[in-house]
Amino acid sequence: MNNIQTNEIIQFENRVCWHDDFQDTQDAIQKLLSYRGRKPKARLLKGKPGTGKTLSAITAMDSLHQESSTDALTSKPTIYINVSLVNSPGQLLSAILEQLGDVNPYKGVLTQKVKTIIRLFKEQGVKLVIIDEFQDILPKSHIQPSSKIYRFLKGFMDECGVPFLLLGTENSERFLEVDDQIRTRFLPTQELFAFSCLSETEKLRFALIIESILLDLPRKTKGLAFTEDYVNDNGEESIKLKPNHNMLYRLNLATGGLMRVIVNLFTECIELTNANDFVDNDVLEIAYDNVVNGSHAINPFDMSNTLSRVKTRLAKEGLYNAK
Amino acid sequence: MLSNTVEKLEFAVPRTPKHTESAQGFLLRLAVSNGRFELSRLAQAIEYNYKSSSFTLGGADFESFLRALSVYSHLSADELISKFSMSLDIDDDRRAVKDIRLPTPRICPSCMVHKDSRYIKEPWEYAHHTHCEEHKVALVDRCPYCTEPLSWNGDIFEGCACCGYRWESYKTIAEPLPIYQTICYELTDLELKEYLAALYQNLIFISRPFDLSFDEFKQLPKDLFNISHLFELAFQLTVSDEAKANWEQMRLSHFKADSSLNSLDEHSLQILAKLPVPAFSTGFIKEKIQPQSEQCMLPVRQRVMVSSLRARNSNSVRDYQYQISLTRAAKLLGVDKKTINALVELNLVSAYSGSIASRARIVSGSSVVKLISTIMEHSLSICSQENQLISIKELIKGLPYFNCDLSSLVMLIVTNKCQIYLVKKNTFSIPSLLVNREEITQYLEQYFVESIKYDLSRNKLQQLCTLKSHQFIELKNTFHLQETGPLASLAKLNPVQISSFFEQNILINRWAKIAGVKLKSVIQFLKCESAITSNSILEHQDIYIYEKSDELLDSLTRYLIYHKGEVHFLANICI
C-alpha cells in the first residue's frame, strides 16, 4: 500500500455517508440535547453491531462546537466513553475524567471523582455524554434495582445534569426494563437497522446508500449503478431501481447490510487498485476474501454462485423475502 | 479517532493568576475549576506531599509547591512564582503581630457575584484591610446566615460551605472606607511600617481590655469577631493620647472593682492599668487626619486573643486576664525574677508553665496580689523598735558576703517565720519590708556556715573575701590551705581549714565590704590603735588579716560608731 492509497483510505473513511435513518437518529440526539439544563434525560440508541451507531454519535459530536481551550474558556462539548474496557463504576468515572483531561484521573474514591466530574462538566461546558458499547458494562445476569451498576448509573446521571446517549446492542434494552424509575428517565429508544432487500423501498434505500458511498470512492466503478431517474405519473422526477440490480443482492449478502462492513469492503477495494483501475466484481471478490469475515461458505461475488443461490442465502439471513 | 494523545499532562481547566490575586486564593480557584474543593486535594491530584506552609505566600514550602504545580500548568515555574508578591511586609520582627494576615479567608460578596471578579484579592488577607475598595463593602469573614467562619474551601466562591447560603442573596450596604485602612495609601513605606506596628500593638491592647499582661503573636488567632470595630478602637489609641488615657482610666476603674486585685495600693494598680509604651512614633499620622469627634470606646473582649502558651497552661478562661510575666511579677514585688521563682517553689505564688529555667514563665497575677495582701495583714507597723530593724533593701547589699542572695533571704524569712515589719507607704515592695536585725543576722550566719561547708568553690570564696586571684593564691599559700578538685577554678577548699581560719582571723577586706566602709580608712584607723597587732605578712598584697581579739573588736565597733554613728549589725556577724 502506498502513501497515496493511505491518504485516500483515510479520506474515504472520514466521509460520513448519509441516509434517512441517520437523520432520524440525529433528530433524536438533538431532542436529547434540548434537555440540557433541565432535568436531564438519557436515550438509548440500539442496533446490531456495525449498523452505524458510533458513526451517528460522532456525527452528533461534530455538529456540536469543536473542543477548544484558552485561559478564559475551556470547552469540551461532548464526552465519548467506550466502556468495553471498563468493568466497574470507579473505572467508568476514571475514563470520563481522563476524557476531560484531568491531571490524575485514577486517584480518589467514587464520591470525590463524581464531584470532580460534575465541576469539570460545568467548567468545560459538557453538553452530551456518549457511552458506547453500553451492553458491556451491564452484568450478564439479571439486573435488579439493587444492582451496583444500576444504582450508580441512575444516581450519576441525576447528579451530572448532562444528557446521556447510550449506544448498545439489543441486549442493552434490558437496562430500561429494571423499573419505572429508570424508564421515565429515558427518552424512547432509537434503533438502527441493517440494510436489506426485503422490499422495493428497502432495496432502493440500500442502493442509494451504496451509490452515495461510491461518490466518495476515489475509483471508477463498473456494474455498481443501481438507480435511474424517471418521470412518474404525476410528472415529477423520481428515482427507481434499474431492472438489473443483481449486484445489489450480492452486496447485501456480502455486507449483511451493515454500514461498517460496507465501508471496510470498499476500503479494501481502494487498497487493491490503482487510481485508474475500475472497481468491479472481480475486485470485490478479492476484497471480500481479504476483509469480510463472512459466515457464509460462499463468496457472493463468485459468479459461479447463481443469483438464486445468493437470494436463498439472503432469505436465510432475513434480508430477502423469498415470496 | 477519539482518544486524545496528550503530550504534556496539564490541568483540564487551566487558570492564570489575576492582577492582585491572593496566592492561596488562586490555588483554590485552580483547584475548584478542576473539581478539587480543597487545597489538600489539589496537592494530592499532582501527588505532592504537601505541608501546611505549602499554600501560603512566604511559607517555607510555597515555592517548591508552585514548582511542582507548574509542571501541570501552562505557565513555567518562574512565571508562576513571579505572579505573586506581598504588598506589605509580613516579616517585621518589631511588630507585636508578626504575620498580619488572617488565617481564615475573607471575601467581598459583591465581587463574588460577578464571574470576572470572582477571586480572592491579596490585600483582603491583611487583617486591617476590612473593606473592599472597589465596592466599598465590608469584607465577610463568616457566613451571615449560620455565622460559621469561612474556610479555605472551594465553596467560598459561591457561598457558605456549611449551610449552603449563596452570595447572591447577600444584601450589601456601601459605606465609607474606614480611615485605618485608607490612611495606608498616604504613608511612605517607612511610615507605614511604624503605623502598622503601632496599630497591631494597640489591637492587642484593645482585644484584651482587662488583661494584666499582653502577648506577642506570630500570627493572628482564628475566630476574632468584629474585626473592624477592633481596628477602629486600635486606630483611636494609635492617634489620640486622650483616647489612650481614657482607656487606661477605664482599666484602672475595672481593676479597682475587681476583688482579686483591689487589695493592691493605688500606685500599683495604676502601674497595672497603664498600657506598655510603644516603641513606635506615630506623630506623623496625627498631621494627616482630620480631628475626629470623640467616639464611644466600648471594650470587646476577644477570647481567642491569647497566646497558645498561656492557653495551654490555664485551667479556665478567667485565668488569662490575671496572668503576668515573671518580669511583671518581679516588678510588682520589687524583686528579681529568681526571687519570684523561689516564691513559686515555696507555693506562695502560683505559676503556669513548668520549669524554673523557662524564660517565658507565666505567674498568676492574682496570687501575687494575694501574697501582698497576706504580708500586709500579718506584718506589724514599725513603732518603738525602729533601731532594731533593718530593711531588706539594706540587707541585700551585704548578702553576697554571706554567700546568699535575695531569693535565699526570702526563703530564710519564710521558712523561719521571721516577723515582718512594714512602713506605711504608697507602694508595696519586698525590699521595703523590715525585719529584726538580730534575728535575721542569726539566720544569715547559720546560712553562711552551712554553705561554706558544702558548697564553696575557690572562685566563690575569692568573691566572698573580695580578693583578686593573685591575692587569693598568696593567701592560700601563706596559710597552707589545701585544695581538692579536678580544675583549679572548680577546686574546693578544705572546709575545716577554712572554718578555723575564719574563726581565728578577721579578714578586714571582707569586713569593710559588709560594713560598707572604705578599706583604707579602716586600716588607717586600726594602725593608730596601739593595742592591736596585725598579721603583716600579706600587707604588701593589700590583704589585711588581723587576729581575732577583744581589742580588735572594740576598735572596729568604735570605728563604726565614729564613722557611721551606729554599730552595724551585719558587720558584727564576722566579728
Interface residues (C-beta under 8 A of the other chain):
Chain A: I58 S69 D71 T74 Y80 N82 Q99 L100 G101 D102 V103 N104 K107 G108 Q112 K115 T116 I117 I118 R119 L120 E123 Q124
Chain B: M1 L2 N4 V6 L9 E10 F11 A12 V13 P14 R15 T16 V32 S33 N34 G35 R36 F37 R41 Q44 A45 I46 E47 Y72 H74
